[in-house]
């Protein structure tokens, strides 16, 4: 199922200690960056392997299109693992994916409301300093919108862009 029946809009809710400014600025020298990610799915998560593959592709898309970052490493961390101490990039981004998938609500108040949701915990480090420790809920959908899993890669990338490169 991947058809679009209604008008979708995007909402982003970022809470916690957010970045005071974007992680990097266009036109500045690219910052060497290492990205480490993991998942913390709900117990009844369907198809976690499919969602993990989409999350990785979304992270890769974000890294490839963000020219002010020079991403030298993208690594999936095992549960509870921490990145190696010998790393010396300008920035370290730690991502925990909590939700990545389509949602569909049938009933009141909307007859049919759907879209895709991305829920992330994101920490940004510079040396031993924490620049951000935030939670993002990114939603693209609306009334009469029905989405499948085809856009999950792009949705993940857009959620990271909204979190790390916010527009004023």
C-alpha positions in Angstrom: 0.0 0.0 0.0 1.7 3.2 -1.0 -0.9 5.5 -2.5 -1.6 9.0 -1.4 -5.2 9.9 -1.0 -5.2 13.1 0.9 -3.0 16.2 1.6 0.0 15.4 3.7 1.8 17.9 5.9 4.9 17.5 8.1 5.2 18.3 11.7 8.3 18.1 13.8 8.4 18.2 17.6 11.9 18.4 19.2 12.3 18.3 23.0 15.1 18.1 25.4 18.5 19.9 25.1 18.4 20.9 21.4 21.2 22.3 19.3 21.6 26.0 19.8 22.6 26.3 16.1 22.7 23.9 13.2 25.4 21.2 13.5 27.2 22.8 10.7 26.9 25.8 8.3 26.8 25.6 4.5 29.9 27.1 3.0 32.1 26.3 6.0 34.8 23.7 5.9 33.2 20.2 6.4 33.3 18.8 9.9 34.6 15.3 10.2 31.7 13.4 11.7 31.1 9.8 13.0 27.6 8.6 13.2 26.6 5.7 15.6 23.1 4.4 15.7 21.0 1.8 17.4 17.3 1.0 17.9 15.0 0.7 20.8 11.8 -0.7 19.3 8.5 -1.2 21.1 7.9 -4.9 22.0 5.3 -5.4 19.3 7.4 -3.8 16.5 6.6 -5.4 13.1 9.5 -6.2 10.7 12.3 -4.7 12.7 15.0 -5.9 10.2 13.2 -4.0 7.4 13.0 -0.9 9.5 16.6 -1.1 10.5 17.6 -1.4 6.8 15.5 1.7 6.0 17.0 3.6 9.0 20.5 2.9 7.8 19.7 4.0 4.2 18.1 7.2 5.7 21.2 7.9 7.7 23.3 7.4 4.6 21.1 9.7 2.6 21.4 12.4 5.3 25.2 12.0 5.3 25.5 12.2 1.6 23.4 15.3 1.1 24.8 17.3 4.1 27.8 18.9 2.4 29.0 20.7 5.6 29.6 17.3 7.2 32.3 14.9 6.2 30.9 11.7 7.5 33.8 9.3 7.9 32.0 6.5 9.7 28.4 5.2 10.1 28.2 2.3 12.5 25.4 0.3 14.1 26.1 -0.1 17.8 25.1 -3.3 19.6 22.6 -2.7 22.4 24.3 -0.9 25.3 27.6 -0.4 23.4 29.4 2.9 23.3 31.6 4.3 20.5 35.3 3.7 20.8 37.3 6.3 22.7 40.1 6.6 20.1 37.8 8.5 17.7 38.8 12.1 17.1 36.2 13.5 14.7 34.9 17.1 15.0 31.4 15.8 15.8 29.9 12.5 17.0 26.2 11.9 16.4 24.5 9.2 18.4 21.1 8.1 17.1 18.5 5.8 18.8 15.6 5.0 16.5 12.5 4.3 18.5 9.9 4.4 15.7 10.1 4.3 11.9 7.0 3.4 10.1 3.6 4.0 8.7 0.6 4.7 10.9 -3.1 4.5 10.2 -5.9 5.6 12.4 -9.5 4.9 11.5 -12.3 6.4 13.6 -12.9 9.6 15.5 -12.1 12.5 15.0 -10.8 11.9 11.5 -12.4 9.1 9.4 -9.0 8.0 8.2 -5.7 9.6 9.2 -2.3 8.2 8.2 1.3 8.9 7.4 4.7 8.0 8.5 6.3 8.6 11.9 10.0 8.8 12.9 10.9 9.0 16.6 14.6 9.5 17.4 16.8 10.2 20.4 19.8 12.2 19.1 23.0 13.2 21.0 25.6 15.4 19.4 29.1 15.5 20.9 32.2 17.7 20.3 35.1 16.1 22.1 33.6 15.4 25.6 31.1 18.3 25.4 27.4 17.4 24.7 26.0 19.9 22.2 22.6 18.3 22.1 20.6 15.5 23.8 17.1 15.7 22.2 14.1 13.7 21.2 12.4 14.2 17.8 9.0 13.1 16.7 8.7 13.7 12.9 5.4 13.1 11.3 4.3 13.4 7.7 0.6 12.6 7.0 -2.9 13.8 7.4 -6.5 13.1 6.8 -7.1 10.6 4.1 -3.4 9.9 3.7 -2.4 6.3 3.5 1.4 5.6 3.2 3.3 2.4 3.1 7.0 1.7 3.8 8.5 3.0 0.5 9.3 6.4 1.9 10.9 5.3 5.2 14.5 5.9 4.0 13.7 9.5 2.9 11.5 10.1 6.0 14.5 9.1 8.3 16.8 11.4 6.4 14.3 14.3 6.7 13.8 13.7 10.4 17.6 13.9 10.9 17.7 17.1 8.8 15.0 18.6 10.9 16.9 17.7 14.1 20.4 18.6 13.1 20.0 21.4 10.6 16.9 23.3 11.9 15.8 26.3 10.0 15.0 29.5 11.9 
